Amino acid sequence: MKIALLGAGGKMGVRLATNLKGSPYEVAHVEIGEVGRARLHAALGVECVETDEALAGAGAVILAVPDTAIQVVAASVVPKLAPGTIVMALDAAAPFAGHFPERADVTYFVSHPCHPPIFNDETELAGRRDHFGGVAARQSIVSALMQGPEEHFGIGEAIARTIYGPILRSHRVTVEQMALLEPGLSETVCATLLVVMKDAMDEVVRRGVDPVAARDFLLGHLNILGAVVMGEIDGAFSDACNKAIVNGKPRLMRDDWLGVFEPQEIAESIRAIT
C-alpha cells in the first residue's frame, strides 16, 4: 500500500517517517515548510513531493499536522481522494470536533499512542530512556474506526502498529472514548495533577528543603505510591498515609471534579484545542 504522509517534516512526522522507512509500505512524504523539509532530509535523506503527487494512488493518508490545521488540510485533501482511501488522524480532537468533511466513501481512522508505561519490562538503557515511545520502548496504542468498512480497522491498525512500534498492546475504542482518554484523562487530569505536584515540590524547596532531596523524595514516592494505587504490587498504604489522603483530597480537589468527563466539558476542552 502507498501511504501519503502529510506533515512529514514536523516533529511527529519525522518520528512516523523514521518508523515507516524500511516497512512494506511505499511512502510519499509531504511537507510544506522549508525547515521541515530540511529536518526530514537531515534525519532520513528523504525528499518531499507535492501533495497531489503523494495522493495519487495512495491507499492511506496520514495527517501528521497540528490539531488546529486538520480542518483546513482535510477540507483540501479529502475531496481529491479515491473512494475507499483511509484517512488517518493521530489524535481524536479534530475528528471529535467534526473537522473532517462529510464523504461517505472514504474511511476515517484515528489512532493514538499510550506512550511507554512507567511500570515496564525494559532492560536496555535505550528502552528505559525512550519516554515518548516509537523508538526502543514498547508502548500500547488505541485506535478507532470512525467510519468505513470493518475490514479497514485491521488495515489502519497495522499502519498504527508500524508508526508507533514497538507495540505492547493494541486497544480498540470509539472516537468518543478516545476523547475521554485525551484530553480528559491524560491532560485535564493527569498532566494538571503532575504540574500541581511540581508546584508543591517547588514550594517545599522555597520553604528550605534542598531541591535535589525534594526531587528524589517526590519521584521515589511516586514510584511506590503509584505501584500500590495502580495494583502493580500487592501492597497497602499505612494508616498515616490513608489519614493524609482523607485530609488532603477535599483540600486539593473540588467535590465536582469528575465533571471534567461530562460530554459538554470534553467538547469545550476539544474546542479550545482545535
MINU-146577 format. One record per atom (N, C-alpha, C, O, CB): x, y, z. Coordinates in steps of 0.02 Angstrom, whole numbers, padded with zeros to 5 digits, always signed. Each point is the difference from the previous one (the first is absolute). Glycine has a CB too. Example, Ala and Ser with C-alpha at 12.3 -4.5 7.8 and 13.67 -1.06 7.14 Angstrom:
<kemis>
+00660-00284+00390-00045+00059+00000+00045+00060+00000+00052-00001+00033-00147-00058+00029+00077+00112-00098+00042+00059+00003-00039+00055+00037+00025+00055+00008+00034-00087-00116
</kemis>
This chain:
<kemis>
+00042-00060+00000-00042+00060+00000+00043+00062+00000+00052+00003+00033-00142-00065+00028+00068+00112-00098+00033+00065+00000-00032+00043+00055-00061+00005+00005+00088-00014-00129+00016+00041+00163-00022+00045+00053+00024+00071-00016+00059+00010-00013-00058-00104+00099-00046+00142-00083+00019+00071-00005+00006+00026+00071-00049+00002+00037-00009+00014-00150+00118+00005+00131+00012+00026+00067+00003+00076-00003+00049+00029-00023+00014-00134+00056-00116+00138-00010-00004+00073-00002+00026+00029+00066-00019-00023+00054-00080+00017-00133+00142+00056+00074+00032+00027+00059+00062-00041+00018+00018-00005+00059-00128+00048-00019+00141-00073-00090+00055-00047+00012+00061+00032+00031+00042-00036+00029-00084-00029-00124+00049+00131+00090+00059+00033+00027-00009+00028+00070+00047+00027+00028-00018-00001-00143-00089-00034+00143-00011+00022+00069+00031-00050+00049+00024-00053-00020-00129+00110-00014+00105-00039+00097+00031-00045+00050-00033-00068+00000+00034-00051+00001-00006+00150+00069-00095-00100-00071-00035-00064-00001+00008-00033-00068+00008-00061-00005-00091+00103+00089+00081-00002-00137+00007-00027-00067+00066-00036-00010+00003-00052-00032-00076+00141-00009+00127-00060+00067+00066-00032-00007+00002-00065+00039+00029-00049-00023+00025+00161+00010-00086-00114+00072-00004-00062+00038-00034-00055-00041+00023-00056-00004-00027+00122+00112-00053-00047-00139-00037-00049-00040+00039-00021-00062+00002-00059-00017-00109+00109+00058+00138-00001-00074+00038-00015-00060+00058-00047+00016+00017-00044-00040-00048+00156-00007+00061-00104+00105+00055-00044+00021-00024-00071+00007+00034-00046-00023+00019+00141+00083-00111-00105-00029-00026-00067+00009-00028-00030-00064-00002-00062-00007-00023+00092+00125+00004+00012-00164-00025-00025-00064+00056-00019-00048-00009-00040-00046-00093+00111+00061+00161-00042-00003+00057-00016-00044+00019-00073+00009+00011-00022+00056+00031+00142-00051-00037-00155-00059+00016-00072+00003-00060-00044+00012+00006-00061+00002+00103+00093+00040-00169-00002-00035-00061-00040+00008-00025-00023-00068+00028+00020-00051-00059+00045+00156-00019-00107-00107-00028-00023-00065-00037+00054-00038-00019-00009-00058+00011-00103+00107-00004+00170-00017-00040+00052-00031+00043+00044-00045+00058+00014+00014-00135-00016+00084+00047+00024-00153+00030+00052-00042-00023+00067+00028-00060+00011+00005+00063-00086-00110+00043+00118+00122-00018+00062+00034+00017+00060-00043+00056+00007-00025-00037-00062+00136-00068+00099-00119+00011+00065-00034-00004+00054+00054-00051+00007+00033+00002-00049-00144+00103+00079+00119+00005+00049+00054-00019+00069-00025+00022+00023-00053+00069-00091+00106-00133+00102-00014-00022+00067-00017+00015+00046+00059-00018-00014+00057-00073-00030-00133+00126+00099+00062+00015+00050+00050+00005+00068-00034+00039+00009-00046+00023-00093+00118-00104+00131-00049-00002+00065-00035+00053+00049+00026+00017+00048-00034-00139-00067+00016+00147+00007+00079+00048+00047+00029+00072-00017-00018+00019-00059+00001-00099+00077+00092+00120+00032-00108+00070-00012-00018+00039-00029+00058+00043-00044-00009-00049+00138-00073-00008-00070+00142+00035-00026+00059-00016-00074+00009+00044-00040+00015-00049+00154+00040-00059-00132-00064-00019-00070+00007+00030-00044-00054+00022-00056+00014-00127+00095+00037+00107-00013-00112+00032-00038-00054+00074-00013+00016+00025-00055-00011-00105+00106-00072+00114+00001+00108+00070-00008+00016+00009-00049+00058+00047-00040-00001-00025+00157-00038-00066-00114+00089+00003-00046+00057-00008-00072-00023+00038-00044+00020-00083+00133+00055-00004-00101-00118-00013-00068-00025+00059-00025-00041+00020-00058+00007-00143+00082-00007+00151+00019-00042+00056-00022-00042+00061-00014+00043+00037-00048-00013-00081+00116-00082+00056-00027+00146+00057-00011+00044-00007-00064+00040+00049-00035+00012-00033+00158-00004-00077-00139+00012-00011-00059+00042+00000-00065-00040+00027-00050+00022-00093+00121+00054+00036-00069-00137-00011-00062-00037+00024+00002-00072-00001-00051-00034-00095+00032+00107+00119+00076-00096+00020+00006-00069-00059-00004-00048+00008-00020-00057+00101-00030+00088-00167+00069-00006-00062-00007-00039-00017+00066-00035+00006+00053+00030-00048-00141+00051+00020+00083-00143-00024+00058-00037-00076+00001+00001-00032-00053-00005+00135+00051-00069-00131+00061+00080-00073+00007+00001-00028+00010-00071+00036+00019-00046-00028+00030+00161-00072-00063-00122-00034+00008-00064-00060+00046+00011-00018+00014+00057+00055-00128-00098-00066+00138-00014-00059+00042+00005-00060-00042+00022-00002-00061-00010+00048+00138-00079-00095-00044+00118-00057-00035+00029-00037-00043-00051-00015-00058+00015+00004+00151+00067-00004-00066-00140-00038-00038-00050+00037-00062-00022-00030-00052-00012-00023+00158-00026+00119-00101+00032+00040-00059-00018-00003-00053+00055-00004-00059-00015+00080+00132-00054-00075-00050+00131-00002-00047+00056-00068-00035+00004-00004-00059+00017+00086+00130+00045-00136-00034-00077-00067-00028+00007-00017-00049-00056-00041-00044+00009+00007+00148+00048+00066-00096-00115-00015-00043-00057+00017-00073+00016+00058-00017+00011-00036+00113-00089-00073-00138+00078+00010-00071+00013+00010-00019+00072+00014-00058+00015+00034+00053-00126-00055+00053+00157+00010-00015+00071-00060-00038+00028-00058+00018-00011+00129+00084+00024-00056-00156+00024-00054-00037+00033-00015+00028+00069-00053-00013+00028+00087-00088-00091+00014+00139+00090-00009+00030+00066+00034+00068+00001+00052+00009-00031-00059-00122+00087-00022+00159-00019+00028+00067+00008+00005+00013+00075-00050+00000+00035+00002+00042-00146+00109-00029+00136+00010+00014+00071+00006+00076+00008+00042+00031-00033+00016-00143+00053-00099+00140+00024+00001+00072+00012+00042+00015+00062-00026+00005+00056-00089+00007-00109+00181-00006+00043+00046+00015+00055+00008+00076+00005+00056+00026-00004+00005-00137-00012-00117+00145+00025-00001+00073+00002-00033+00021+00066-00036-00039+00030+00031+00049-00157+00017+00052+00149-00030+00023+00063-00076-00003-00001-00032+00005-00052+00130+00069+00068-00127-00084+00044-00073-00003+00006-00033+00061-00030-00054-00005-00029+00067-00063+00132+00018+00126-00096-00030+00062-00025+00001+00005-00076-00034+00043-00028+00069+00012+00134+00004-00098-00138+00005+00002-00073-00039-00055-00035-00009+00002-00061+00121+00049+00075-00135-00100+00024-00031-00059-00031-00062+00018-00040-00011-00028-00054+00056-00042+00147-00086+00115-00069-00062+00016-00036+00016+00027-00069-00031-00020-00049-00027+00044+00158+00105+00022-00113+00018+00030-00064+00033-00051-00045-00016-00004-00059+00029+00115+00115+00033-00150-00028+00036-00050-00040-00048-00053-00026+00002-00018-00059+00102+00039+00126-00147-00046-00023-00047-00052-00020-00048+00025-00054-00017-00036-00046+00025-00014+00161-00030+00113-00108-00046+00028-00049+00031+00005-00069-00034-00004-00050-00021+00068+00141+00121-00054-00093+00034+00006-00065+00020-00068-00029+00008-00006-00060+00033+00118+00096-00033-00161+00008+00027-00065-00022-00055-00051-00014+00002-00034-00052+00100+00057+00119-00150-00029-00022-00049-00054-00005-00038+00000-00066-00011-00054-00027+00000+00060+00151-00010+00051-00151-00036-00002-00065+00041-00029-00057-00029-00021-00050-00034+00119+00089+00129-00099-00033+00043-00026-00053+00012-00076+00004+00029-00029-00046+00026+00141+00044-00077-00143+00056+00017-00070+00011-00046-00048-00038-00058+00015-00012+00101+00017+00124-00014-00088-00131-00039-00053-00032-00046-00032+00052+00018-00003+00059+00073-00018-00144-00149-00004+00064-00043-00036+00048+00038-00057+00033+00040-00034-00031-00141+00064-00038+00087-00039+00134+00032-00054+00037+00066+00018+00033+00029-00040+00035-00084-00035-00113+00079+00137+00066+00062+00021+00031-00010+00008+00075-00052+00022+00023+00086+00037-00129+00018-00078+00144-00002+00006+00073+00034+00066+00020+00058+00011-00016-00057-00138+00031-00037+00170+00019+00027+00062+00026+00013-00011+00074-00046-00015+00038-00016+00088-00124+00124-00065+00107+00020-00017+00068+00021+00062+00039+00046+00036-00020-00009-00149-00020-00071+00125+00095+00018+00054+00046+00038-00030+00059-00010-00058+00017-00092+00127-00052+00144-00029+00066+00042-00023+00054-00025+00022+00068+00034-00010+00051+00062+00012-00128-00155+00027+00079-00029+00025+00062-00075+00006-00011-00023+00011-00056+00129+00053+00087-00144-00073+00023-00073+00000-00007-00031+00069-00002-00058+00007-00018+00059-00114+00078+00038+00159-00044-00029+00067+00009-00037+00025-00062-00060+00014+00003+00151+00010+00077-00056-00020-00136-00031+00027-00061-00057-00044-00025-00053+00027-00018+00163+00026-00011-00102-00120+00025-00057-00041-00021-00060+00007+00047-00057+00004-00023+00138-00084-00027-00068+00083+00116-00054+00007+00048-00037+00067-00010-00061+00004+00008+00125-00075+00074-00026+00122-00100-00029+00066-00009-00036+00008-00067-00028+00052-00014+00119-00007+00086-00090-00098-00114-00034+00003-00064+00038+00036-00054-00029+00030-00045-00075-00033+00107+00171+00001-00058+00042+00037-00047+00018-00040-00063+00038+00025-00042+00006+00037+00139-00070-00122-00103+00008-00037-00062-00060+00015-00045-00057+00000+00023+00123-00091+00035-00054+00103-00123-00057+00013-00045-00043-00062-00009+00024-00057+00006+00045+00144-00066-00132-00076+00045-00045-00057-00011+00014-00032-00068-00004+00033-00052-00084+00022+00124+00105-00118-00069+00009-00039-00061-00005-00073+00019+00044-00028+00033+00031+00117-00087-00129-00121+00032-00017-00066+00024+00044-00055-00029+00003-00055+00028-00118+00095-00015+00149-00026-00069+00037-00055-00033+00074-00001+00017+00039-00035-00033-00122+00042-00059+00104+00031+00143+00069-00007+00025-00004-00022+00073-00051+00009+00033+00095+00080-00114+00011-00118+00105+00003-00024+00069+00035+00051+00044+00052+00028-00019-00051-00147-00022-00029+00131+00099+00033+00042+00051+00022-00044+00058-00041-00033+00032-00029+00134-00066+00135-00101+00046+00030-00043+00051+00042+00045+00046+00036+00044-00024-00034-00146-00054-00006+00089+00142+00038+00040+00049+00041-00046+00044-00026-00051+00024-00063+00141-00024+00152-00074+00011+00042-00040+00043+00046+00046+00040+00022+00052-00024-00026-00149-00057+00018+00077+00142+00041+00042+00045+00043-00045+00045-00024-00052+00022-00064+00144-00025+00149-00072+00016+00043-00041+00044-00017+00010+00074-00020+00055+00020+00110-00049-00106-00081-00058+00126-00008+00006+00072+00066+00023+00033-00001+00023+00057-00087-00112-00060+00144+00082-00033+00067+00014+00023+00023-00057+00048-00042-00032+00033+00023+00158-00045+00084-00137+00016+00025-00056+00042-00021+00010+00073+00006+00055+00027+00091-00070-00105-00121-00038+00110-00025+00007+00070+00057+00008+00050+00057-00022-00012-00155-00047-00020+00082+00101+00087+00050+00008+00054+00023-00068+00024+00060-00011+00010-00113+00119+00024+00007-00154-00026+00017-00068+00022+00007-00043-00062-00049-00015-00034-00013+00029+00145+00123-00035-00127+00013-00036-00061+00054-00053+00010+00027-00006+00055-00061+00106-00122+00048-00136+00015+00051-00053+00002+00062+00019-00040+00039-00044-00017-00130-00040+00031+00100+00148-00029+00058+00021-00038+00065-00012+00039+00006+00020+00058-00076+00067-00116+00118-00120+00026+00063-00015+00033+00059+00037-00031+00051+00009+00033-00096-00121-00004+00037+00133-00092+00054+00037-00033-00007+00075+00015-00056+00025+00008+00063-00114-00099+00049+00123+00094-00001+00071+00015-00041+00039-00051-00036+00046+00018+00148-00058+00036-00106-00005-00119-00036+00036-00052-00076-00005+00012-00036+00049-00010+00129-00072-00071-00116-00035+00102-00071-00009+00015-00022+00039+00061-00054+00028+00001+00060-00139-00054+00036+00111+00103-00017+00035+00063-00001+00076-00010-00035+00035+00035+00085-00129+00030-00010+00118-00113+00002+00072-00012-00047+00023-00055-00005+00060-00015+00123-00063+00052-00154-00044-00068-00048+00017-00053-00067+00014+00033-00045-00042+00001+00105-00030-00087-00067+00132+00113-00061+00018+00037-00059+00012-00046-00057-00012+00019+00129+00061+00070-00059-00025-00150-00054+00017-00046-00026-00063-00035-00061-00006-00012+00111+00119-00005-00006-00159+00001-00019-00060-00037+00014+00006-00073+00018+00054-00025-00105-00074+00109+00080-00035-00120+00010+00000-00072+00073-00008-00020+00017+00007-00059-00116+00063+00050+00143-00083+00059+00071-00009-00016+00024-00067+00025+00012-00046-00039+00006+00170+00045-00011-00131+00060+00027-00062+00028-00046-00032+00052+00004-00061+00010+00109+00108-00031-00155-00008+00053-00043-00027+00052-00068-00020-00028-00026+00034-00044+00085+00038+00128-00086-00126-00059-00066-00022-00022-00054+00045+00030+00005+00021+00058+00036-00140-00068-00091+00133-00030-00057+00039+00023-00065-00029-00027+00000-00034-00051+00073+00137+00058-00127-00089+00027-00065-00020-00024-00029+00056-00043+00023+00057+00003-00042-00130+00099-00032+00057-00141-00034+00049-00042-00076-00009+00006-00024-00053+00018+00123+00055-00097-00135+00052+00064-00073-00004-00005-00019+00022-00071+00029+00046-00027-00046-00024+00152-00033-00056-00153-00021+00015-00069-00076-00003-00005-00033-00037+00036+00141-00010-00081-00134+00088+00000-00072+00003-00011-00016+00003-00074+00031+00038-00038-00046+00019+00149-00033-00096-00132-00026+00003-00068-00060+00047+00002-00055-00020+00020+00096-00099-00051-00031+00180+00011-00053+00050+00005-00054-00011-00052-00060+00005+00015+00143+00076+00029-00062-00097-00106-00047-00019-00052+00038-00040-00052+00061+00009-00009-00133+00093+00028+00037-00147-00053+00031-00042-00050-00014-00073+00013-00025-00018+00053+00114+00103-00068-00073-00128-00034-00013-00072+00008+00041-00030+00056+00056+00022+00014-00083-00028-00136+00000-00045+00153+00032-00032+00057+00070-00025-00016+00044+00002+00042-00157-00034+00000+00123+00007-00103+00066-00027-00018+00054+00054+00000+00060-00016+00001-00117-00072-00069+00037+00150+00065+00050+00054+00001+00030+00011+00070+00052+00032+00006-00113+00021-00101+00027-00079+00147+00030+00007+00066+00067-00037+00003+00049+00028+00025-00163-00018+00027+00116-00070-00077+00062-00038+00001+00055+00033-00041+00059-00003+00019-00126-00100-00004+00048+00134-00071+00050+00034-00041+00028+00061+00037+00060+00011+00002-00118-00050-00107+00012+00078+00135+00022+00058+00038+00041-00019+00060+00050+00033+00016-00151+00027-00055+00081-00113+00073+00037-00022+00060+00070-00023-00019+00048+00012+00038-00156-00046+00016+00115+00002-00111+00067-00022-00022+00045+00059-00014+00060-00002+00016-00111-00101-00065+00024+00156+00020+00039+00061-00010+00019+00030+00067+00057+00021+00010-00116+00000-00120+00011-00018+00156+00014+00027+00067+00054-00039+00036+00043+00029+00033-00161+00011-00027+00116-00106-00012+00052-00041+00031+00069+00015-00028+00050-00005+00034-00135-00084-00014+00087+00108-00084+00064+00016-00033+00025+00069+00023+00058+00007+00019-00091-00077-00118-00010+00120+00098+00024+00068+00015+00013+00011+00074+00039+00044+00018-00103-00005-00116+00033-00079+00141+00009+00009+00072+00042-00055+00032+00010+00001+00061-00119+00056-00060+00134-00104-00040+00035-00058+00027+00065+00017+00036+00027+00054-00010-00077-00119-00081+00074+00020+00134-00028-00067+00015-00062+00005+00045-00007+00045+00041+00122-00093-00052-00161-00001+00001-00065+00003+00031-00006-00050+00058+00022-00058-00006-00071+00094-00104+00020-00013+00164-00015-00043+00057-00069-00031-00008-00007-00061-00002+00080+00132+00076-00124-00029-00078-00069-00022-00011-00035+00049-00047+00017+00059-00003-00021-00115+00117-00047+00030-00149-00041+00043-00044-00072-00006+00023-00028-00054+00006+00108+00039-00104-00111+00073+00112-00068+00002+00026-00046+00034-00051+00018+00050-00031+00026-00047+00149-00104-00031-00126-00050+00031-00042-00048+00040+00043-00028-00026+00048+00039-00067-00134-00022+00156+00068-00046+00043+00036-00042+00038-00051+00011-00007-00061+00069+00019+00159-00126+00028-00075-00037+00046-00043+00034+00069+00003+00042+00012+00044-00151-00076-00026+00092+00107-00065+00028+00068+00001-00021+00035+00064+00040+00037+00029-00042-00032-00155-00059-00016+00148-00025+00032+00062+00040-00025+00060+00016+00039+00045-00131-00028-00096+00130-00075+00053+00041-00027+00055+00071+00026-00003+00030+00013+00052-00101-00116-00051+00097+00112-00061+00068+00027-00007+00002+00072+00026+00050+00021+00028-00029-00096-00128-00075+00112+00089-00003+00069+00026-00002+00000+00076+00027+00046+00031-00086-00010-00136+00027-00086+00135+00002-00005+00073+00070-00012+00025+00021+00026+00052-00138-00071-00053+00155+00004-00037+00069-00015+00019+00045+00060-00010+00044+00014+00041-00063-00133-00071+00009+00155-00026+00038+00062-00013-00044+00047-00041-00020-00016-00055+00131-00047+00058-00125+00122+00025+00036+00033+00055-00023-00016+00071+00034+00018+00048-00017+00070-00128-00074-00124+00088-00028-00009+00067+00048-00029+00051+00021+00035+00046-00128-00048-00101+00122-00051+00048+00040-00035+00050+00073+00021+00001+00028+00014+00052-00106-00109-00063+00109+00097-00048+00072+00009-00003+00023+00072+00010+00053+00012+00028-00050-00108-00104-00043+00145+00053+00022+00070+00002-00037+00040+00053+00031+00029+00044-00005-00036-00165-00093+00007+00118-00038+00039+00048+00013-00024+00071+00007+00040+00046-00094-00020-00132+00091-00086+00096+00011-00028+00067+00074-00013+00013+00030+00031+00044-00144-00082-00048+00144+00005-00034+00068-00022+00016+00052+00056-00006+00038+00012+00047-00070-00126-00086+00033+00148-00017+00049+00053-00010-00009+00056+00051+00049+00026+00027-00044-00054-00149-00068+00045+00136-00013+00053+00049+00025-00019+00069+00033+00040+00033-00133-00006-00099+00086-00096+00087+00021-00021+00067+00076-00006+00004+00029+00014+00053-00137-00075-00039+00141+00042-00068+00073-00002+00001+00029+00070+00005+00051+00010+00035-00054-00115-00104-00027+00154+00036+00022+00069+00007-00010+00023+00072+00043+00035+00027-00071-00011-00148-00027-00043+00152-00012+00017+00070+00053-00031+00044+00024+00032+00047-00148-00024-00069+00143-00071+00008+00054-00032+00039+00065+00038-00006+00036+00009+00049-00091-00119-00066+00071+00132-00044+00061+00039-00010-00005+00067+00037+00050+00022+00030-00033-00076-00143-00075+00085+00112-00009+00062+00038+00010-00013+00075+00030+00041+00035-00111+00001-00122+00055-00099+00111+00008-00017+00070+00074-00012+00018+00023+00021+00052-00138-00070-00052+00151+00015-00045+00071-00011+00011+00037+00067+00003+00044+00010+00043-00051-00121-00101-00010+00156+00012+00032+00066+00001-00015+00038+00065+00042+00038+00024-00050-00035-00149-00052-00014+00152-00018+00034+00062+00040-00026+00059+00022+00040+00042-00137-00023-00088+00126-00082+00051+00040-00025+00057+00073+00021-00007+00034+00010+00050-00112-00108-00038+00101+00106-00074+00067+00027-00011+00002+00072+00023+00048+00022+00032-00029-00099-00130-00071+00116+00082-00003+00069+00022+00001+00005+00076+00024+00049+00028-00088-00019-00131+00037-00082+00135-00003-00001+00073+00063-00029+00032+00002-00011+00061-00125+00002-00070+00174-00005-00032+00064-00017+00028+00028-00069-00016+00057-00015+00018-00088+00090+00068-00009-00119-00118+00025-00068-00015+00048+00004-00059-00012+00036-00048-00096-00088+00092+00162+00014-00040+00047-00003-00056-00036-00025-00063-00037-00049+00003+00133+00026+00077-00087+00057-00137-00038-00019-00061+00013-00071-00024-00046-00033-00024+00049+00152-00007+00059-00143+00037+00014-00068-00022-00034-00050+00046-00027-00051-00022+00137+00088-00026-00109-00022+00114-00033-00045+00048-00075-00001-00013-00031-00053+00003+00121+00077+00082-00119+00034-00098-00072+00004-00012-00019-00040-00063-00050-00037+00000+00046+00150+00055+00044-00107-00108-00015-00037-00062+00008-00075+00010-00043-00038-00022+00082+00137-00044+00014-00120+00100+00009-00071+00014-00058-00027+00041-00025-00055-00013+00150+00070+00008-00146+00023+00054-00054-00022+00045-00065-00007-00039-00036-00050+00008+00092+00106+00089-00072-00006-00139-00063-00002-00037-00001-00056-00051-00048-00038-00003+00037+00161+00019+00064-00129-00056+00001-00051-00053+00002-00070+00030-00031-00046-00028+00089+00126-00048-00023-00090+00131+00000-00065+00033-00069-00018+00026-00021-00058-00006+00140+00076+00036-00153+00030-00001-00067-00015+00026-00050-00008-00057-00047-00040+00006+00074+00104+00097-00018-00028-00158-00043-00013-00058+00006-00072-00022-00050-00031-00020+00063+00151-00016+00047-00147+00038+00012-00069-00022-00038-00050+00045-00037-00042-00026+00150+00077-00018-00103-00031+00109-00030-00050+00044-00075+00013+00009-00040-00048-00001+00150+00036+00060-00130+00075-00050-00071+00014+00009-00039-00017-00064-00055-00026+00004+00083+00117+00078+00001-00075-00140-00033-00018-00063-00007-00075-00008-00051-00024-00025+00097+00128-00026+00005-00141+00071-00002-00073-00005-00056-00029+00042-00032-00048-00019+00155+00046-00002-00134+00031+00080-00054-00024+00044-00068+00019-00028-00044-00042-00006+00121+00052+00105-00086+00054-00118-00065+00024-00024-00021-00037-00063-00058-00018-00007+00082+00130+00058+00023-00122-00098-00016-00031-00064+00002-00076+00001-00010-00033-00051+00056+00134-00003-00034-00130+00113-00001-00073+00006+00059-00034-00032-00003-00060-00016-00118+00067+00017+00176+00030-00011+00060-00030-00028+00032-00048+00050+00032-00049-00020-00014+00151-00051-00026-00088+00135+00024-00044+00053-00058-00012+00048-00048+00038+00002+00168+00004-00013-00114-00095+00050-00049-00015+00051+00021+00035+00064+00038-00026+00040-00066-00087-00092+00002+00174+00060+00020+00040+00058-00057+00042+00024-00054+00001-00030+00171+00001-00011-00105+00033+00095-00051+00043+00030+00034+00060+00032+00057-00004+00021-00134-00094-00001+00041+00154-00017+00026+00059+00032-00001-00009+00076-00040-00038+00027+00002+00109-00123+00082-00035+00129+00000+00000+00073-00061+00038+00026-00031+00038-00038+00158-00045+00040-00143-00002+00061-00056+00038+00030+00012+00074-00005-00046+00039-00012+00023-00134+00090+00086+00116-00068+00017+00071-00003-00012+00027-00070-00026+00056-00008+00111-00072+00099-00066-00022-00142-00010+00022-00069-00074+00005-00016-00022+00048-00031+00130-00101-00002-00147+00004+00054-00072+00001-00012-00033+00061+00032-00045+00030-00028+00045-00155+00021+00022+00142+00068-00027+00058+00034+00018+00064-00037-00040+00046-00006+00046-00107+00116+00056+00063-00136+00022+00059-00039-00042+00008-00063-00015+00056-00020+00131-00071+00065-00135-00041-00077-00042+00003-00060-00070+00026+00018-00027+00041-00037+00093-00137-00014-00094+00071+00105-00066+00023+00022+00000+00075+00013-00047+00036-00017+00025-00148+00068+00076+00136-00021+00005+00072+00013+00017+00040-00063-00024+00056-00009+00060-00084+00126+00006-00002-00160+00026+00037-00057-00046+00005-00059-00002+00052-00034+00111-00087+00071-00148-00017-00051-00040+00000-00061-00051+00057-00002-00005+00034-00051+00020-00158+00046-00054+00135+00059-00047+00057-00003+00035+00068+00000-00028+00049-00023-00056-00121+00081+00146+00073-00033+00038+00063+00000+00024+00017-00070+00005+00058-00019+00031-00079+00137-00021-00032-00158+00029+00010-00066-00051-00005-00057+00009+00031-00052+00096-00077+00097-00158+00008-00036-00046-00015-00055-00070+00025+00016-00025-00007+00056+00093-00094-00086-00101+00132-00020-00070+00019+00008-00043-00062+00002+00018-00052-00028+00003+00160-00031-00079-00103+00092-00045-00057+00005-00025-00023-00069-00014-00059-00010-00021+00100+00123+00030+00007-00159-00028-00016-00066+00053-00010-00054-00015+00008-00059-00086+00056+00091+00163-00081-00012+00055-00001-00049-00011-00053-00055+00026+00009-00055+00050+00030+00145-00113-00092-00076-00012-00051-00051-00043+00026-00058-00008-00033-00051+00018-00055+00140-00036+00148-00080-00038+00031-00054+00042+00016-00061-00027+00014-00053-00046+00032+00138+00139-00049-00079+00043+00012-00059-00012-00052-00054+00019+00010-00057+00067+00042+00132-00118-00108-00057-00013-00053-00049-00070+00005-00030-00019-00041-00043+00097-00032+00105-00117+00122-00041-00066+00009-00030+00008+00021-00074+00046+00036-00017-00096-00004+00130+00004-00055-00156+00007+00013-00072+00011+00073-00017+00040+00016-00044-00111-00114+00025+00035+00143+00052+00006+00071-00017+00069+00028+00019+00025+00044-00033-00148-00032+00048+00152-00039+00039+00066+00024+00021+00055-00028-00047+00048+00035-00016-00088-00026+00136+00032-00072-00140+00047-00028-00049-00005+00038-00065+00051+00017-00030-00061-00130+00082-00051+00128-00074-00009+00037-00062+00031+00070+00004+00031+00022-00049-00136-00086+00028+00098+00097+00078+00028+00068+00007+00076-00003+00002+00033+00044-00028-00137-00008+00090+00132-00087-00030+00072-00008+00001+00027-00011-00071+00051+00030-00018-00058-00078+00135-00027+00007-00155+00022-00014-00069-00010+00061-00043+00041+00013-00045-00070-00134+00059-00024+00160-00002-00010+00061-00039+00060+00048+00010+00023+00031-00048-00149-00044+00060+00149+00017+00050+00057+00044+00014+00064-00026-00034+00041+00039-00024-00094-00007+00133+00060-00098-00109+00060-00030-00030+00002+00011-00075+00053+00014-00029-00052-00101+00119-00058+00080-00122-00002+00001-00074-00013+00070-00027-00003+00009-00061-00038-00126+00063
</kemis>
